[in-house]
Amino acid sequence: MIPLIVGCALFMQMLDATVVATALPAMALDFGATAVHMNVTITAYLLATAVFVPISGWAADRFGAQRVFLAAIALFTLSSVACAAAQDIPQLVAARLVQGTAGAMMVPVGRIILLRRIPKGELLKAMAFLTLPALLGPVLGPPVGGFLVTYASWHWIFLINIPVGVLGMALVLRYIPRDLPDGRPRLDTIGFMLSGIALAALLTSLEAIGHRSLGVGPTVGLVALGLACGALYVRHARHVPYPIIDLSLLRTQTFAVSVLGGNLCRFAVGASPFLLAILLQVGFGLSAFSAGMITFTSAAGAMLMKLVATPIVRRFGFRPVLTVNALITAVSIAACALFRADTPIWIMVSVLLVGGFFRSLQFTAINALTYADLDAAQMSRASSFAAMAQQMGISLGVACAATTLNLSMSLRGGVEADRIDVIWGFVVTSLFVAASALSFRRLSRRAGSQLHARAR
């Protein structure tokens, strides 16, 4: 039941992410903004998640993983109601920040609960099973979100989180016992402040570059502040026993490669839904429901891969699978740049289906390899570190896509995104994903071999 319960939380988060991307053009009309500008609602969520994820491991150790997990699901559900009630963009962004804070605790702590109870020999299989409920979010998100936006209103894309959240809380109370560890380390307050300022400044500067919302001086100042606080944190982390982000984990090759290469792959997770929503709805003039019915096939392909991901990795090994599959995934993303208004639907669906299929294999292998060579005492810190890195990768993907779109629009003198702008977004995203293959080639041939063995 544990992978299923944690997957319930992942389902709610992934459902929310996919329906928001689908609803951006409709929300833009309601708030009197452009669809590209409305990506601030996605960035705000990812920003809050990246800032607060580092304390998720400490909170699980300090207050008990079950208690934190339950509270996070409750806060995520309530903040979804606040998003639906927002009357303008600032209110919506504020509600999304709270929702991101809850998500920062919900998913990493749920993963901690899983890692503490699953033997290493079953970790690869458990990770594949864990993501099955989570993949239902992207499968159902585009068509359900498109249907609600087209035939009701965008407010319902947040209200559908309520029944899922209530079910998740009931399952946690029924099946996951409370745990209050004896060791309660003190919060690394200075480290939390330094890392939070660094992440917030860097992500905000990327958002400002993408929308040209700040002048050159303030933007450069934010970048300098982020880099300075990041450097101070690295120095600080070397002299405290329990740093909020444990950089010593990067000495483990499988963890370091999974974080670096995995982040480059996750550019696609942030950029692709955003770019597809702009291309299909703004570029091709499709309704939100029609666009959602096309894009959901990517998640359907991901679900099909879950049935064969474990045998594939066990047969060929982590290094060749991750290296070759990164290039296949990059090609599938670049292929989306070839879509035209007169492209047959079956071709678009086929490309998205294949892309989702191989992208799912990539993340199943990465998620399992991340924890392959770590012991039980490192799991809380590793989970929060990996979750923070994942959110950074997704955030950078959204920011990179928005920046590319705006740069292309500026060069051609346009005020609204066009197909040619989205093409450049797909091309740049595919190049980042392809670059991850260089990272995966650094793995040893026996990397993650202990995960191939079946549990005794």
C-alpha positions in Angstrom: 0.0 0.0 0.0 2.9 2.4 0.7 3.9 3.0 -3.0 0.2 3.4 -3.8 -0.4 6.0 -1.0 2.7 8.0 -1.9 1.7 7.7 -5.5 -1.6 9.3 -4.6 0.2 12.4 -3.5 2.3 12.4 -6.7 -0.9 12.0 -8.7 -2.4 15.1 -7.1 0.8 17.1 -7.8 1.2 15.9 -11.4 -2.5 16.4 -12.2 -2.2 20.0 -10.9 0.9 20.6 -13.0 -0.5 19.3 -16.3 -4.0 21.0 -16.0 -2.4 24.4 -15.2 -0.2 24.2 -18.3 -3.3 23.3 -20.4 -5.3 26.2 -18.9 -2.7 29.0 -19.4 -4.3 30.5 -22.5 -7.8 30.5 -21.0 -6.4 32.0 -17.7 -4.6 34.7 -19.7 -7.8 35.8 -21.4 -9.6 36.0 -18.0 -6.8 38.0 -16.4 -6.1 40.2 -19.4 -2.5 38.9 -19.9 -0.6 37.0 -22.6 -0.3 33.2 -22.4 3.5 33.5 -22.2 3.2 35.9 -19.2 0.9 33.5 -17.4 3.7 31.0 -17.0 4.5 33.0 -13.8 1.9 30.8 -12.1 4.0 27.7 -12.9 7.2 29.4 -12.0 5.9 30.6 -8.6 4.9 27.1 -7.7 8.3 25.7 -8.7 10.1 28.5 -6.9 8.4 27.8 -3.6 9.0 24.1 -4.0 12.7 24.6 -4.8 13.2 26.9 -1.8 11.4 24.7 0.8 12.3 21.2 -0.4 15.7 21.3 1.4 14.0 21.3 4.8 11.7 18.4 4.0 14.3 15.8 5.2 14.9 17.7 8.4 11.1 18.1 9.0 10.6 14.3 8.5 13.3 13.5 11.1 12.2 16.2 13.5 8.4 15.7 13.5 7.9 12.3 12.0 7.5 11.5 8.3 3.8 10.5 8.6 2.8 13.6 10.4 4.6 15.9 7.9 3.2 14.0 5.0 -0.4 14.3 6.3 0.0 18.0 7.0 1.4 18.7 3.5 -1.5 16.9 1.7 -3.9 19.0 3.8 -2.2 22.3 3.0 -1.9 21.4 -0.7 -5.7 20.8 -0.8 -6.6 24.0 1.0 -4.2 26.1 -1.2 -5.9 24.6 -4.3 -9.1 26.1 -3.0 -7.3 29.5 -2.6 -6.1 29.3 -6.2 -9.6 28.7 -7.5 -10.8 31.8 -5.5 -8.1 34.1 -6.8 -9.4 37.3 -8.3 -6.2 38.6 -10.0 -2.7 37.4 -10.9 -1.0 38.5 -7.6 -3.6 36.6 -5.6 -3.2 33.5 -7.8 0.6 33.7 -7.6 0.4 34.0 -3.7 -1.8 30.9 -3.6 0.5 29.1 -5.9 3.5 29.9 -3.6 1.6 28.3 -0.7 0.7 25.4 -2.8 4.4 25.0 -3.8 5.5 25.0 -0.2 3.1 22.2 0.5 4.3 20.3 -2.5 7.9 20.7 -1.3 7.0 18.7 1.8 4.5 16.3 0.3 6.4 14.5 -2.4 10.0 14.3 -0.8 8.6 13.1 2.6 6.4 10.6 0.9 9.5 9.3 -0.9 11.3 9.1 2.4 8.5 6.9 3.8 8.9 4.6 0.8 12.7 4.4 1.0 12.7 3.6 4.7 10.5 0.5 4.1 11.6 -0.9 0.7 14.6 -3.3 0.5 17.3 -2.3 -2.0 16.7 -5.3 -4.1 13.1 -4.2 -4.7 13.8 -0.5 -5.1 13.8 -0.4 -8.9 10.5 -2.3 -9.1 9.0 -0.1 -6.3 10.0 3.1 -8.1 8.3 1.8 -11.3 5.2 0.9 -9.3 5.2 4.1 -7.3 5.0 6.3 -10.4 2.0 4.4 -11.9 -0.6 6.5 -9.9 1.5 9.6 -10.5 1.4 9.0 -14.3 -2.4 9.0 -14.2 -2.1 12.8 -13.4 -0.4 13.6 -16.8 -2.7 11.1 -18.5 -5.9 12.6 -17.1 -4.7 16.1 -16.7 -4.7 17.4 -20.3 -8.1 16.0 -21.4 -9.8 16.7 -18.0 -8.3 20.1 -17.7 -9.1 20.9 -21.3 -12.7 19.7 -20.8 -13.1 21.8 -17.7 -11.6 24.9 -19.3 -13.6 24.6 -22.5 -17.0 23.7 -21.0 -16.8 25.1 -17.5 -14.0 27.5 -16.2 -10.3 27.3 -15.3 -11.3 27.5 -11.6 -12.3 23.8 -11.6 -8.7 22.7 -12.5 -7.8 23.5 -8.9 -11.0 22.3 -7.2 -10.5 18.7 -8.5 -7.6 18.4 -6.1 -10.1 18.3 -3.2 -11.4 14.7 -3.5 -7.9 13.4 -4.3 -6.5 15.2 -1.2 -9.2 13.9 1.1 -8.6 10.3 -0.2 -4.9 10.7 0.3 -5.3 11.9 3.9 -7.7 9.0 4.7 -5.2 6.4 3.3 -2.3 7.9 5.3 -4.3 7.8 8.5 -5.3 4.2 7.8 -2.1 2.6 6.6 1.0 4.6 7.6 1.9 4.4 11.3 3.3 7.4 13.0 7.1 7.6 13.4 8.9 9.9 15.8 12.7 9.3 15.5 14.8 9.7 18.6 17.5 11.7 16.9 16.2 15.3 16.3 18.9 17.4 14.6 18.7 21.1 14.9 17.6 23.0 11.8 20.5 24.5 9.9 18.9 28.0 9.9 21.8 29.9 8.3 22.1 27.2 5.6 18.4 27.4 4.9 18.5 31.2 4.6 21.5 31.1 2.3 20.2 28.3 0.1 16.7 29.8 -0.1 18.0 33.3 -1.1 20.3 31.8 -3.7 17.6 29.6 -5.3 15.0 32.4 -5.1 17.3 35.0 -6.6 18.5 32.8 -9.4 15.1 31.6 -10.4 13.6 35.1 -10.2 16.3 36.5 -12.4 15.6 33.8 -15.0 11.9 34.7 -14.9 12.8 38.4 -15.3 15.1 37.6 -18.3 12.3 35.5 -19.9 9.7 38.3 -19.6 12.0 41.4 -19.5 10.1 42.5 -16.4 13.1 44.0 -14.8 15.9 46.3 -16.1 19.4 45.1 -16.8 20.7 46.4 -13.5 18.2 44.7 -11.1 18.5 41.5 -13.1 22.3 41.4 -12.9 22.0 42.3 -9.2 19.7 39.3 -8.6 22.1 37.0 -10.4 25.1 38.3 -8.4 23.1 37.9 -5.1 22.2 34.3 -6.0 25.7 33.3 -6.9 27.2 35.0 -3.8 24.7 33.3 -1.4 25.4 30.0 -3.2 29.1 30.4 -2.7 28.6 31.3 1.0 26.4 28.2 1.4 29.1 25.9 0.0 31.6 27.3 2.5 29.0 27.1 5.3 28.1 23.5 4.5 31.6 22.3 5.1 31.6 23.4 8.7 28.3 22.2 10.1 27.4 18.6 11.1 23.9 18.6 9.6 23.8 21.0 6.6 20.3 21.7 5.1 21.7 20.5 1.7 24.3 17.8 2.2 26.8 18.5 -0.6 28.9 15.5 0.6 26.4 13.2 -1.1 27.8 14.4 -4.4 30.9 12.3 -3.6 28.8 9.2 -4.5 29.1 8.9 -8.2 25.7 7.4 -8.9 24.0 10.2 -6.9 26.0 13.0 -8.5 25.5 11.8 -12.1 21.8 11.2 -11.4 21.3 14.7 -10.1 23.3 16.4 -12.9 22.1 14.3 -15.9 18.6 14.0 -14.4 18.2 17.7 -14.1 19.1 18.3 -17.8 16.5 15.6 -18.7 13.9 17.4 -16.5 14.2 20.5 -18.7 11.7 18.6 -20.9 9.3 18.1 -18.0 9.0 21.8 -17.4 9.3 23.0 -21.0 7.3 20.5 -23.0 3.7 21.0 -21.5 4.2 24.8 -21.6 5.4 24.8 -25.2 2.7 22.3 -26.4 0.0 24.4 -24.8 1.2 27.5 -26.6 1.7 25.8 -29.9 -1.6 23.9 -30.1 -3.9 26.6 -28.6 -2.2 29.9 -29.6 -0.4 28.8 -32.7 -2.9 26.4 -34.2 -6.1 27.8 -32.6 -7.3 24.6 -31.0 -9.5 24.6 -28.0 -8.1 23.6 -24.6 -10.0 20.3 -24.8 -8.7 19.4 -28.3 -5.2 20.3 -27.3 -5.5 18.2 -24.1 -6.7 15.2 -26.0 -3.6 15.4 -28.1 -1.0 16.0 -25.4 -2.3 13.3 -23.0 -0.9 10.6 -25.3 2.6 11.5 -24.0 1.6 10.3 -20.5 -0.1 7.3 -22.0 3.2 6.3 -23.5 4.9 6.8 -20.2 2.4 4.4 -18.6 3.1 1.7 -21.2 6.8 2.0 -20.5 6.3 1.2 -16.8 5.3 -2.3 -17.7 8.8 -3.0 -19.3 11.1 -0.5 -17.7 12.5 -2.8 -15.0 13.3 -5.7 -17.4 15.0 -3.3 -19.8 17.3 -1.8 -17.1 18.1 -5.2 -15.7 18.9 -6.6 -19.2 21.2 -3.8 -20.4 22.3 -1.9 -17.3 22.0 1.7 -16.2 24.8 3.3 -18.2 23.8 2.2 -21.7 20.1 2.7 -21.1 20.5 6.2 -19.7 23.1 7.3 -22.3 21.3 6.0 -25.4 17.8 6.8 -24.1 18.8 10.5 -23.4 19.5 10.9 -27.2 16.3 9.2 -28.2 14.3 11.4 -25.8 16.0 14.6 -27.2 15.1 13.5 -30.8 11.4 13.0 -29.7 11.3 16.5 -28.3 13.0 18.1 -31.4 10.4 16.3 -33.5 7.6 18.4 -31.9 9.2 21.4 -33.7 8.0 19.9 -37.0 4.3 20.1 -36.1 2.3 22.3 -38.3 -1.4 23.3 -38.3 -2.0 20.9 -41.2 0.0 18.0 -39.6 -2.3 15.0 -39.2 -3.4 14.3 -35.7 -2.2 10.7 -35.8 1.3 11.9 -36.5 1.4 14.3 -33.6 -0.1 11.6 -31.3 2.5 9.1 -32.5 5.4 11.4 -31.8 4.1 12.3 -28.3 3.4 8.6 -27.5 6.9 7.6 -28.4 8.4 10.5 -26.6 6.5 9.8 -23.4 7.5 6.1 -23.7 11.2 6.8 -23.7 11.1 9.7 -21.3 9.4 7.4 -18.7 12.2 4.9 -19.1 14.7 7.6 -18.4 13.1 8.9 -15.2 12.4 5.4 -13.9 16.1 4.5 -14.2 17.3 7.9 -12.8 15.0 7.8 -9.8 16.2 4.3 -8.8 19.9 5.0 -9.5 19.9 8.1 -7.3 19.6 6.0 -4.1 21.6 2.9 -5.3 24.8 3.5 -3.3 23.4 5.3 -0.3 22.7 3.8 3.1 19.5 4.2 5.2 21.0 7.0 7.3 21.5 9.2 4.2 18.0 8.7 2.7 16.3 11.7 4.3 19.1 14.1 3.2 19.3 12.5 -0.2 15.6 12.6 -0.8 15.4 16.4 0.0 18.5 17.1 -2.1 17.2 15.1 -5.1 13.8 16.7 -4.9 15.3 20.2 -4.7 17.4 19.4 -7.8 14.4 18.0 -9.6 12.4 21.2 -9.0 15.4 23.3 -10.1 15.6 21.3 -13.3 11.9 21.7 -14.1 12.0 25.4 -13.1 15.0 26.0 -15.4 13.1 24.2 -18.2 10.1 26.5 -17.9 12.4 29.6 -17.6 14.5 28.5 -20.6 11.4 27.9 -22.7 9.9 31.3 -21.8 13.2 33.1 -22.4 13.6 31.4 -25.8 10.1 32.3 -26.8 10.5 36.0 -25.8 13.9 36.3 -27.4 12.5 34.9 -30.7 9.5 37.2 -30.5 11.8 40.2 -29.9 14.0 39.4 -32.9 11.0 39.2 -35.3 9.2 42.1 -33.6 6.1 40.1 -32.6 3.9 40.7 -29.5 2.2 37.2 -29.4 3.9 33.8 -29.6 3.9 32.2 -33.0 4.8 28.7 -34.3 8.4 29.8 -35.2 9.0 31.0 -31.6 7.8 27.6 -30.2 10.0 25.8 -32.7 13.1 27.4 -31.1 11.8 26.5 -27.7 11.7 22.8 -28.6 15.1 22.9 -30.3 16.8 24.5 -27.3 15.1 22.1 -24.9 16.2 19.0 -26.9 19.8 20.2 -26.9 19.8 20.4 -23.1 18.3 16.8 -22.9 20.9 15.5 -25.4 23.7 17.0 -23.3 22.7 14.8 -20.4 24.1 11.8 -22.3 27.6 13.2 -21.6 26.9 13.0 -17.9 25.6 9.4 -18.0 28.6 8.2 -19.9 30.7 8.9 -16.8 28.9 6.0 -14.9 30.9 2.8 -14.4 29.7 -0.3 -16.2 28.5 -1.8 -12.9 26.7 1.3 -11.7 23.5 0.3 -9.9 24.2 -3.4 -10.3 23.0 -4.2 -6.8 19.5 -3.0 -7.8 19.4 -5.7 -10.5 19.3 -8.5 -7.9 16.0 -9.6 -6.6 15.3 -9.2 -2.9 15.9 -12.2 -0.8 
